[in-house]
Amino acid sequence: MRRYAPDVYGLPGAACFNGTIGNLIINNSLARYYEDNRQPVAYIDESFETESTDTFYVIAVAVVDDDELHVSRSTLKSFYGGQAFHAAPMFANLEKETLRQATQLVARQNDGLDIIVCAPIEENQSRDNARRKCLAFAVEKVQRDFGTQLFVLDSLGTPTENKLDQYTFSDLRSAGSGRLVRKTTAIHCRPSEEILLGLPDVLAWSYRQEHVRGDKTWFEPMREFTQVTVL
């Protein structure tokens, strides 16, 4: 289990409120949610394959206990020159040794609370449909298992794509559905605003390598403590 000292700045996991504290940058809206949160926080990123005959979508979720946010953030901040790390460009830029170190880092941050959900992209359906299916399954499971009410998602390419995620959460919160509690919050931001999004980034990318390249070595450090569901 990740067990660290409480956030020394007084806010539970919020490393900044209006800009930076301790050189850790946080989206200001997100910082306000952190102030009120006392539950584990879920960080969500994705990977997918649309070019091969085996098309699929992957949602990765890294769940971090509320009292461990600051030190987990500081640990990631000390890696890769203090920058947010992204597995795909690191691989493309031939930074393979550094990426191997990143997978080991994510594995050390793994406390059995991490989740992979994978679904095929059906021939007559869009990638968005597969994402919605994976996302809905993942967030319901995380809330049911860990009581999480705050979900932080890596911002997608366009505001429209982000809105689709918000619609998914809204539907799950609706009175007729009741699949998520009403206080559930989903917020999109960039890894430059919340470095902990590097955890699901590496998790999703590493899992994808097994299916696209047949290379199991990337995901292997995280395999034992990650729950994988194929829909």
N, C-alpha and C positions, 0 to 999 in steps of 0.2 A: 504494500500500500504506500502511496505517496503521503508522507506525514511531515509537514513542515511547520515552522513557527507562524503565528498569525501575522497578517499584514501589518508591518511596522508603521504604516502611514495612517492607521486608524480606520480607514474604510475597508470593509471586508472584500479584499481582492481588487479594489480599485486603485491602480497605481497612479492615476492622475484624475483630476476632476475638470480642470480648465487648462488643458495643454499637457504639461509633463510634471511628474514628480519622480525623482530618482532616475531621470533619463528614460522613463518608460512612457511611451505615448499610448493614449487610449482615446477612442472615439468618445466625445463628450456625452452624447446621448447614452451610450453604453455604460459609461461611468456612473450615471445617475441610476441606472437599473442595478448596477453592482451594489450601490449604497443600500438598497432595500432588500437585496437578495441574501438568503441564508441557506440556500439549497445548492447541491452540485450544479455546475454550469456545463452545458453541452456545446461543443464546437463542431461545426459541420462543414465538410467540403465534399467534393465529388470528383469522379473520373468516369470516363465512358469510352466506348469504341463504336464507331459508326461506319468504318470503312471495310471491315472484313465481313466474312459470312457469319461470324459469331458476334453479333452486335449486342451490347449490354450497357447498363448504367449502374454505377456504384455510388452509394452514399456512405461516407465514413463519419463516425461520430466519436470524438474524444471527450470523455466526461471528466471534469476536474472538480474535486471537492472545494467548497467555498473557502475553507481556511488554508488551501494550498495554492491559491491562484497567484499570489505575489511571487513566491519563490519559484514556482513553475515558470512564470513569466521571466524572472531573472535568469533562470537556467538557460532558457532559449535565447535570451538577450546576449548571453556570454558566448554564443556560438555564431559562426558565420559573420564575424565582424559586426555583430550587433544588428544585422539586417534580418528582416523576415525571410525565411527560406521557402523556396518553391521547388519541389522535386523535379518537375518536368524540365524547366530551363537549366537546372543544375546538371541533369543527365545530358541534355542537348549540348551543353557547353563542356562536356567531358570532365566534369568535376565529380567523377565517380567515387573517388576515395572520400571526398568530403560528404557525398551523398550516403555512402556506407556509414560514415560516422553519424549522419543525421538519423538513419534508421536505428542505430544503436541508442542514440539519445532519446528518440521517441519510445523505444522499447523500455528504457529505464524509467520514463515517465508513465509507463503503462501500469495501471493498478487493477486490471481486470474489469475496468468500466468502459472499455472501448468496443465499438460495434461497427461491423461492416454489413450493409444490406445491398444485395445485387439482384437486378432483374433484367431479363432480356428486353431489348427494344424490338417489339413485334413489327413484322413486315409492314403492316398497314397502320401503324401508330407512330406518333412523333416521339422524339427524345424527351419532350416535356412530360408526356404521359408516364414514361418509365421513371422519370425523376419524381413525379408526384407520388407514384406508387411506393417507391423506396423511401421517400421522405416521410410519408404518412406512417408507414410501418415503423420506421426508426424512431420518430419522436414519440409515438405512442408507447413503444417499448421502453424508451429511456425514462419517460415520466412514470410509467407503471413500476419500473424496477428501482429507480433512484429518487423519485420525487422531484425531478428537475422541472422548473417552470421557466427558466431563462435559456433560450437557444440562440447562439451566435453563429450566423451563417456567412461564409465567404461570399462577398458580393459578386453577382454574376455579371455577364457582359453588358446588359442593358437594364434600365429601370423596369421595362416590361417583364423581363425574366424574374426580377426580384419580386414584382407584384404577384406573379403566379405563385411563388412560394407563400406570400402573405395570404393569398386566397386559400391555399391549402390549409394553413394554420387556422384561418377564420372558419372554414368549413368544419374542421375538427373541434373547434371551440363552440360551435353553434349549439343552441339549446336542443335542437332536434337530434344532434349527433352525440354531444356530451362525451366525445372520445378524448378530449383534453379539458383540463380545468380552465375556468374562465380567465384566470390570472396569467395564463401562459403567454409569454412574450417571445417574439421572434424579431431579431434585428440583424440587418445585413451590414457588414463593414469589410474593409480591406485588411489584409495581414499587416500592413504598415500602421494600422490603427489598433490592432490587437494581435500581437505576435503569437499568441496561443493558437491561432488558426493554422500555424505551421504543423501542429500535431496531426489533424485530420488530413491535411494536404499530403504529407508523407505516407500516412496510413492508406489513403485511397490510391495513390500512385503505385505504391509497392504491391498492393493486391492486384492491380491491373496488370502488372508485369507477368504474373503467372498465366493469365489468360491470353495476352497479346503476344508475348515472347516466350512463354513456357519457362520463364526463369523464376523459380520459387525462392531464390536466395534473398531477394529484397524484402519479402514479407516475413521470412522465417524468424527474424528476431522478435516480431510482434505476434506471431501466430498463437502461441500458447495462451495468452491472456486476452485475445480478441474474440468476441462472439461473432461468428459469420452466419448470415442467413441468406439463402438464395431463394428468391420468390418464384 
